[in-house]
């Protein structure tokens, strides 16, 4: 019984939304919005260090730069080598079991 009431409720909502959609008028034409009035890049008080994000390019001022860069290069290299090797092993196991 509860499912029947739910279906009726859903059907009535669909019919009501279909009626409201049929009554709306359609305006077909070109429409454009104006340019957003926001501050541009590199016009602030911290111009030498700011281009897109506050600390995006400050690699020379990064703390523990050698450690962080070494770990990130090692991680990227490991992913670049590990994922294809794992994919080949996985595919060979799949083929061997069939």
C-alpha positions as CSV (number, residue, x, y, z in Angstrom):
1,X,0.0,0.0,0.0
2,X,2.8,2.4,0.8
3,X,4.5,1.7,-2.5
4,X,1.2,2.4,-4.3
5,X,0.8,5.8,-2.5
6,X,4.4,6.6,-3.4
7,X,3.8,5.9,-7.0
8,X,0.7,8.0,-7.0
9,X,2.6,10.9,-5.4
10,X,5.4,10.6,-7.8
11,X,3.0,10.5,-10.8
12,X,1.1,13.5,-9.6
13,X,4.3,15.5,-9.2
14,X,5.5,14.5,-12.7
15,X,2.2,15.6,-14.2
16,X,2.3,18.9,-12.3
17,X,5.8,19.6,-13.5
18,X,4.9,18.7,-17.1
19,X,2.0,21.1,-17.0
20,X,4.1,23.9,-15.6
21,X,6.8,23.3,-18.3
22,X,4.2,23.4,-21.1
23,X,2.9,26.8,-19.9
24,X,6.3,28.5,-20.0
25,X,7.1,30.7,-22.9
26,X,10.3,30.2,-24.8
27,X,12.6,33.1,-25.8
28,X,14.9,32.1,-28.6
29,X,17.6,34.6,-29.3
30,X,21.2,35.5,-28.6
31,X,22.0,36.4,-25.1
32,X,25.3,37.2,-23.6
33,X,26.3,38.4,-20.2
34,X,28.7,41.2,-19.5
35,X,32.3,40.8,-18.5
36,X,32.8,40.2,-14.8
37,X,34.1,43.2,-12.9
38,X,36.9,41.6,-10.9
39,X,40.5,42.5,-10.2
40,X,43.0,41.3,-12.7
41,X,46.2,39.3,-12.0
42,X,49.5,40.8,-11.0
43,X,48.2,44.2,-10.0
44,X,48.4,43.9,-6.3
45,X,50.9,44.9,-3.6
46,X,52.8,41.6,-3.9
47,X,53.4,41.6,-7.6
48,X,56.8,39.9,-7.7
49,X,55.6,36.8,-5.9
50,X,52.0,36.6,-7.1
51,X,50.8,35.4,-10.5
52,X,48.0,32.9,-9.9
53,X,48.1,31.7,-6.3
54,X,49.9,33.2,-3.4
55,X,52.4,30.4,-3.0
56,X,52.3,28.5,-6.3
57,X,55.7,29.4,-7.6
58,X,57.7,30.1,-4.5
59,X,59.9,27.0,-4.9
60,X,63.0,28.9,-4.0
61,X,61.5,30.0,-0.7
62,X,60.1,26.5,0.2
63,X,61.2,25.0,3.5
64,X,63.0,21.6,3.1
65,X,63.1,22.0,-0.7
66,X,65.5,19.2,-1.4
67,X,63.5,16.7,0.7
68,X,60.1,17.7,-0.8
69,X,61.3,17.8,-4.4
70,X,63.2,14.5,-4.1
71,X,60.2,12.8,-2.6
72,X,57.8,14.2,-5.2
73,X,60.0,13.2,-8.1
74,X,60.5,9.7,-6.6
75,X,56.7,9.3,-6.1
76,X,56.0,10.4,-9.7
77,X,58.6,8.1,-11.1
78,X,57.3,5.2,-8.9
79,X,53.8,5.7,-10.1
80,X,54.9,6.0,-13.7
81,X,56.8,2.7,-13.5
82,X,54.7,0.8,-11.0
83,X,51.2,1.2,-12.6
84,X,52.2,-0.2,-16.0
85,X,54.1,-3.1,-14.4
86,X,51.1,-3.9,-12.2
87,X,48.8,-3.7,-15.2
88,X,50.9,-6.1,-17.2
89,X,51.1,-8.6,-14.3
90,X,47.3,-8.3,-13.7
91,X,46.6,-8.9,-17.4
92,X,48.9,-11.9,-17.6
93,X,47.2,-13.5,-14.5
94,X,43.8,-12.9,-16.1
95,X,44.8,-14.5,-19.3
96,X,46.5,-17.4,-17.7
97,X,43.5,-18.3,-15.6
98,X,41.1,-18.4,-18.6
